[in-house]
């Protein structure tokens, strides 16, 4: 039996030291009564007048007027204290009017040279809260950028360390030339300031699973021996769950920043992760080891490597398959694929689905027997899957398995050609 090395608790201490001055979670504020689009209050003429005046000032470029009227409007709802959102009469599909005013006021404060107020507002605004999730990711990303700018213009980069680890803009290799430093909202700035970014992600990864159900988290702590149990429970009561892995997306961040070494590290940690972070780790492994449809080491082939695009933000993972220098060769992909096939038999159906998707991206034929054995997976959450062929009962694991088999079959047809381009071993 192979013993897994113990976690590096010094990495956790390093991470906690780095985020000791972190600002509140962007979009995570709890107001006195947030209100609901289903129960709007009766119209308030003065609220309507002030909100309209702030909007008109913004349209005219009158920053002073925007801030003056925006603050007056929010003050009627309780600002700067917790808002009584149940008094709000106007709700857009994307959320409450007061959230839009928060964001506009934040920009106005930033332009007028008050980054402290701007940062508070960017973090406090709710990017959602309406009847539709459209553009929530966009609004949230803009608030993250604003929170980073405000913290650093106020002279304290540590307030925004967690937000920089998110890397909301993804890779900076913008065509036809890289994005300028002024557009960088990612961890490169942390590295330039002397932070060990990979170590930050490793430390945050040790908090994976703390965003689960509070009762489950407390029960896990209760199983610890004394005196650790009492100290952990006291810390939980004092600081909350400290779910930093989920907040900074450390799984994906570690994969993106460290590249190839992350494959072994994430694979080694899979058994210790809870279901949801385990599924994300499988997805990150698949994204990292994604096999392109052509061999980037073949001089007779050329292609552009495009990742998937989505209107919903997700932490970017740079694939190793983008260049000959980093791509996994077949003899390297085989043991990785073989090891992940065990997760096709996990009791959690979403983990089985994630494992199948990862194996499809790795694209090695060694996974085909295990995938074919799962073609009749029984998990059916209900509902139907409809496409050009018609509608049928929805079996998500079966469909992930089917897609993986198709992807591997297509890519493995090029195996012989790939092997011709393997580097000769000395």
C-alpha positions in Angstrom: 0.0 0.0 0.0 1.4 3.4 -1.0 1.3 6.0 1.7 0.3 9.5 0.7 2.5 12.2 2.0 0.9 14.3 4.7 -0.4 17.8 3.8 2.1 20.7 4.1 0.6 22.7 6.9 3.3 25.3 6.5 1.7 26.0 3.1 -1.6 26.6 4.9 0.1 29.0 7.3 1.7 30.8 4.4 -1.7 31.2 2.7 -3.4 32.4 5.9 -0.6 35.0 6.4 -1.0 36.2 2.9 -4.8 36.7 3.1 -4.9 38.0 6.7 -6.0 41.4 5.5 -8.4 40.2 2.8 -11.5 42.1 2.1 -15.0 40.7 2.4 -16.2 38.3 -0.3 -17.3 40.1 -3.4 -21.1 40.0 -3.7 -21.4 38.2 -0.4 -22.8 40.9 1.8 -25.9 40.1 3.9 -28.2 43.1 4.1 -30.8 43.7 6.8 -33.6 42.5 4.4 -32.5 42.0 0.8 -36.0 42.1 -0.5 -37.3 40.1 -3.5 -38.5 40.8 -7.0 -41.5 38.7 -6.1 -42.5 41.1 -3.4 -41.6 44.7 -4.4 -42.5 47.5 -2.1 -45.0 50.2 -3.0 -43.5 52.9 -5.2 -41.6 55.7 -3.3 -41.6 58.9 -5.4 -38.5 60.3 -3.6 -36.6 57.0 -4.1 -37.5 57.0 -7.7 -36.5 60.7 -8.1 -33.1 60.2 -6.5 -32.3 57.0 -8.5 -33.3 58.7 -11.7 -31.2 61.7 -10.9 -28.2 59.4 -10.3 -28.8 57.6 -13.6 -29.1 60.9 -15.5 -25.9 62.2 -13.9 -24.1 59.1 -15.0 -25.3 59.5 -18.5 -24.1 63.1 -18.6 -20.7 62.2 -17.2 -21.5 64.2 -14.0 -19.6 62.1 -11.5 -20.2 64.5 -8.6 -24.0 64.4 -9.2 -23.9 60.6 -9.6 -22.3 60.3 -6.2 -24.5 62.9 -4.5 -27.8 61.4 -5.7 -26.7 57.8 -5.4 -25.7 58.2 -1.8 -28.9 60.1 -1.0 -31.0 57.3 -2.6 -29.1 54.5 -0.7 -29.3 56.5 2.5 -33.1 56.2 2.4 -32.6 52.4 2.4 -30.3 52.5 5.4 -26.8 53.1 3.9 -24.1 53.0 5.1 -25.7 50.5 7.4 -27.4 47.2 6.3 -30.0 47.9 3.7 -33.7 47.5 4.1 -34.1 46.1 0.6 -37.7 45.1 1.3 -38.5 48.9 0.8 -37.2 48.6 -2.8 -39.9 49.1 -5.4 -37.9 48.5 -8.5 -36.3 45.2 -9.6 -34.6 44.5 -12.9 -34.2 41.0 -14.3 -30.6 41.2 -13.0 -31.4 42.2 -9.5 -32.5 45.1 -7.2 -32.1 48.7 -8.3 -30.0 49.4 -5.2 -27.4 46.9 -6.4 -27.1 48.8 -9.7 -26.7 52.0 -7.7 -24.0 50.4 -5.6 -22.0 49.6 -8.6 -22.5 53.1 -10.2 -21.6 54.8 -6.9 -18.5 52.6 -6.6 -17.3 53.8 -10.0 -18.1 57.4 -9.1 -16.2 57.1 -5.8 -13.3 55.5 -7.6 -13.2 58.4 -10.2 -13.4 61.0 -7.4 -10.4 59.5 -5.7 -12.1 57.7 -2.8 -10.8 54.1 -3.3 -11.8 53.0 0.2 -15.5 53.7 -0.4 -15.3 52.3 -3.9 -13.8 49.0 -2.6 -16.6 48.7 0.0 -19.3 49.2 -2.6 -17.8 46.9 -5.2 -17.6 44.1 -2.7 -21.1 44.8 -1.2 -23.2 45.0 -4.4 -25.1 41.8 -5.2 -24.3 40.8 -8.9 -27.5 38.8 -9.0 -30.7 38.7 -7.0 -33.1 39.1 -9.9 -35.4 36.8 -11.9 -32.7 35.8 -14.4 -29.1 34.7 -14.1 -28.1 36.5 -17.3 -25.0 38.6 -16.9 -24.4 37.7 -13.3 -20.9 36.5 -14.2 -20.1 39.7 -16.0 -21.3 41.9 -13.2 -19.4 39.8 -10.6 -16.2 39.9 -12.7 -16.5 43.7 -13.0 -16.9 44.0 -9.3 -13.9 41.8 -8.7 -11.8 44.1 -10.9 -13.1 47.1 -9.2 -12.3 45.6 -5.8 -8.7 44.9 -6.9 -8.2 48.4 -8.3 -9.6 50.1 -5.2 -7.5 48.1 -2.8 -4.3 48.8 -4.6 -5.1 52.5 -5.2 -5.7 52.7 -1.5 -2.2 51.4 -1.0 -2.8 47.9 0.4 -2.5 45.1 -2.2 -3.1 42.5 0.6 -6.7 43.4 0.7 -7.1 42.0 -2.8 -4.8 38.9 -2.8 -7.7 36.5 -2.9 -9.3 38.3 -5.8 -6.1 38.3 -7.8 -5.8 34.5 -7.3 -9.1 34.2 -9.2 -7.5 35.5 -12.4 -10.9 36.7 -13.7 -9.5 37.6 -17.1 -7.8 34.3 -17.8 -4.7 34.0 -20.0 -3.2 37.3 -21.2 -2.1 36.0 -24.5 -4.5 38.3 -26.3 -4.3 38.3 -30.1 -2.4 39.9 -31.8 -0.3 40.8 -28.8 -0.4 40.2 -25.1 -2.5 42.4 -22.9 -0.7 45.3 -21.2 0.2 45.3 -17.5 -2.6 47.8 -16.9 -5.2 45.1 -17.8 -3.7 42.4 -15.6 -6.0 41.4 -12.7 -4.4 38.0 -12.2 -1.7 36.5 -9.9 1.2 37.6 -12.1 1.2 40.9 -10.1 1.4 38.8 -6.9 4.4 36.9 -8.2 6.1 40.2 -9.2 5.5 41.4 -5.6 7.3 38.3 -4.2 4.5 36.0 -3.4 5.0 32.3 -4.1 1.7 31.9 -6.0 1.8 28.1 -6.4 2.3 27.9 -2.6 -0.7 30.1 -2.1 -2.9 27.7 -4.1 -1.5 24.7 -2.3 -2.3 26.3 1.1 -5.8 27.2 0.0 -6.3 23.7 -1.3 -6.1 22.4 2.3 -9.4 24.2 3.0 -11.2 22.3 0.3 -14.7 21.1 1.4 -15.2 23.8 4.0 -17.9 25.3 1.9 -20.1 22.3 2.4 -23.1 22.0 4.7 -22.4 23.5 8.1 -23.6 20.4 9.9 -21.3 18.2 7.9 -18.3 20.4 8.5 -19.0 20.5 12.3 -19.5 16.7 12.4 -16.1 16.3 10.7 -14.4 18.5 13.3 -16.2 16.6 16.1 -14.4 13.4 15.0 -11.0 15.0 15.7 -9.1 14.0 18.9 -8.6 16.5 21.7 -7.2 19.0 22.1 -7.5 19.6 18.3 -11.3 19.2 18.5 -11.9 21.9 21.0 -9.5 24.3 19.3 -11.0 23.7 15.8 -14.6 24.2 17.1 -13.6 27.4 18.8 -12.0 28.6 15.6 -15.0 27.7 13.6 -17.3 29.7 15.9 -14.9 32.6 15.8 -14.0 32.7 12.1 -16.6 30.7 10.3 -15.7 27.9 7.8 -12.8 29.7 6.2 -13.7 28.1 2.9 -10.8 29.7 1.0 -10.3 26.9 -1.6 -13.8 27.6 -3.1 -13.3 31.4 -2.8 -10.0 31.5 -4.8 -10.6 28.4 -6.9 -7.4 26.9 -5.7 -7.9 23.6 -7.6 -8.0 25.2 -11.0 -5.5 27.9 -10.0 -2.9 25.3 -9.0 -3.5 23.4 -12.3 -3.1 26.6 -14.3 -0.1 28.0 -12.6 2.0 24.9 -12.0 1.0 22.9 -15.2 2.4 19.4 -15.5 3.3 18.9 -11.8 -0.3 19.6 -10.9 -1.4 16.4 -12.6 0.3 14.2 -10.0 -0.6 16.5 -7.1 -4.3 16.7 -7.9 -4.5 13.0 -8.7 -2.9 12.2 -5.3 -5.4 14.4 -3.5 -8.5 13.0 -5.1 -9.2 10.4 -2.4 -9.1 13.1 0.3 -11.4 15.5 -1.3 -15.2 15.8 -0.8 -17.4 15.1 -3.7 -17.7 18.6 -5.2 -14.1 19.5 -5.1 -13.1 16.0 -6.3 -15.3 16.6 -9.4 -13.6 19.9 -10.0 -10.2 18.3 -9.5 -11.1 15.7 -12.1 -12.3 18.4 -14.5 -9.0 20.4 -13.9 -6.9 17.3 -14.6 -8.9 16.8 -17.8 -8.5 20.4 -18.9 -4.8 20.3 -18.2 -4.2 17.0 -20.0 -6.6 17.7 -22.8 -5.2 16.0 -26.0 -5.5 18.2 -29.1 -6.8 16.7 -32.3 -3.4 17.2 -33.9 0.1 16.5 -32.6 1.8 19.8 -31.9 5.1 18.1 -32.3 4.4 17.1 -35.9 6.1 19.6 -38.3 3.6 18.7 -41.0 0.6 19.7 -38.9 -0.5 23.0 -37.7 -3.4 24.2 -35.8 -4.8 26.7 -33.3 -5.7 25.5 -29.8 -9.0 27.0 -28.7 -10.6 26.3 -25.3 -14.3 26.2 -24.8 -16.1 29.5 -24.4 -19.0 30.2 -22.1 -20.9 33.3 -20.9 -20.5 31.9 -17.3 -17.2 32.7 -15.7 -15.0 29.7 -14.7 -11.4 29.6 -13.6 -9.2 29.1 -16.6 -6.8 26.2 -16.8 -4.2 26.4 -19.5 -3.9 23.1 -21.3 -0.6 21.3 -21.8 -1.7 20.4 -25.3 -1.1 23.9 -26.7 2.6 23.3 -27.6 5.1 20.5 -28.3 7.1 21.5 -25.2 4.3 20.8 -22.8 1.9 18.3 -24.4 1.5 14.9 -22.8 2.9 12.1 -25.0 0.9 8.9 -25.1 3.2 7.0 -22.8 2.6 9.8 -20.2 -1.1 10.0 -20.7 -1.6 6.2 -20.3 -0.9 5.9 -16.6 -2.9 9.0 -15.8 -5.9 7.7 -17.7 -5.6 4.3 -16.2 -5.6 5.7 -12.7 -8.7 7.8 -13.2 -10.8 4.9 -14.4 -11.3 3.9 -10.8 -13.5 6.9 -10.3 -15.9 5.6 -12.9 -17.1 3.2 -10.2 -17.5 5.9 -7.5 -20.8 5.9 -5.6 -21.4 9.5 -6.5 -22.9 9.8 -10.0 -21.5 13.3 -10.6 -18.1 12.0 -9.8 -18.5 9.2 -12.3 -19.7 11.7 -14.9 -16.7 14.0 -14.2 -14.3 11.1 -14.5 -15.7 10.1 -17.8 -15.4 13.7 -19.1 -11.8 13.9 -17.9 -10.9 10.6 -19.6 -12.5 11.8 -22.8 -10.3 14.9 -22.8 -7.1 12.9 -22.0 -8.0 10.9 -25.1 -6.0 7.6 -24.4 -7.4 4.2 -25.6 -6.3 2.6 -22.3 -9.5 4.0 -20.7 -11.9 2.4 -23.3 -12.6 -0.9 -21.5 -13.5 0.8 -18.3 -15.7 3.3 -20.1 -17.5 0.6 -22.1 -18.3 -1.2 -18.8 -20.2 2.0 -17.7 -22.3 2.4 -20.8 -25.4 1.1 -18.9 -24.9 3.3 -15.9 -28.3 3.3 -14.0 -28.2 6.8 -12.7 -31.2 8.8 -14.0 -32.1 12.0 -12.1 -35.3 12.5 -14.1 -36.2 14.6 -17.1 -35.3 14.1 -20.8 -32.4 14.8 -23.1 -33.6 16.2 -26.4 -31.5 16.7 -29.6 -31.9 16.3 -33.3 -32.5 12.6 -32.9 -35.5 13.2 -30.6 -36.0 13.0 -26.8 -35.1 10.2 -24.5 -34.7 9.6 -20.7 -31.7 11.5 -19.3 -28.8 9.4 -18.1 -26.0 11.9 -17.6 -23.3 9.4 -16.8 -24.1 7.3 -19.9 -24.0 10.4 -22.0 -20.6 11.5 -20.6 -19.3 7.9 -21.2 -20.6 7.9 -24.7 -19.0 11.3 -25.5 -15.7 10.1 -23.9 -15.6 6.9 -26.0 -16.3 9.0 -29.2 -13.5 11.5 -28.3 -11.0 8.8 -27.5 -11.8 6.7 -30.6 -11.3 9.8 -32.8 -8.1 10.9 -31.2 -6.5 7.4 -30.8 -6.8 6.9 -34.6 -3.7 9.2 -34.7 -1.7 7.2 -32.2 0.8 5.7 -34.7 1.5 9.2 -36.0 1.9 10.6 -32.5 4.4 7.9 -31.6 6.6 8.8 -34.6 7.1 12.2 -33.0 8.1 10.9 -29.5 11.4 12.1 -28.4 14.0 9.3 -28.5 15.1 8.3 -25.0 18.9 8.6 -24.4 
